[in-house]
Amino acid sequence: QVQLVESGGGLVQAGGSLRLPCGVSRRTFSRYAMGWFRQAPGKEREIVAAISWSDVTNYADSVKGRFTISRDNAQNTVYLQMNSLKPEDTGVYYCAIGSWDNWLAALVGVAYWGKGTLVTVSS
């Protein structure tokens, strides 16, 4: 059974940084695409960043240039490095594992979700 556990959330001032790790309990971790989503209060969940098994990445326009997604296959862990944080980045961040579309260069399906970690950015 695939399990995902996010951590690293917390309170940070605008302009600060956080790094969110997501551990995956799967020996075949390197075969899967990974993504980070977030959900602000009263809003729908949205994709933030995704990475394929071959390290192709994509990002939401709102975080381009500020966030970086990476993976460490040896440790079965995906990371989201968040820099220059803004109050509008506040929300619950979810790690996800799913399918990658090579033509679209995007995560197009989610099979498993983590339980989320709360990120709060103060103004």
Salt bridges, closest charged atoms under 4 A:
GLU46 OE2 - ARG38 NE 2.95
ASP61 OD1 - LYS64 NZ 3.07
ASP89 OD1 - ARG38 NH1 2.84
ASP89 OD2 - ARG66 NH1 2.77
